[in-house]
């Protein structure tokens, strides 16, 4: 089992198939197969990060997603954002989140602050 950099999508797909096959075999820790699997997984993650980056969600989309996850309505966001009108302004992108709102949403709903700031 050779270890070499992954340069193309074809090499990426081939490596995924090989890693999947070996994972099914469940090699024991400390074996050459286990080490190969560990190294190839690292190479696959690096290739994926470089060629298929996942963009951070928009702050409003993140809030809406959390609302959906937890079955929250506008009134449930009042303690974090302010009046119902203010909540609607945020959700309709008519107003930016303030630092206070970001802190409250992060602490109260567990939305990562970096996502709310827009730096995901």
Secondary structure, DSSP 8 states (H G I E B T S, - for coil): -------SHHHHHHHHHHHHHHHHHT--TTSHHHHHHHHHHHHHHHHHHHHS------HHHHHHHHHHHHT--HHHHHHHH-SHHHHHHHHTTSS---HHHHHHHHHHH---HHHHHT--
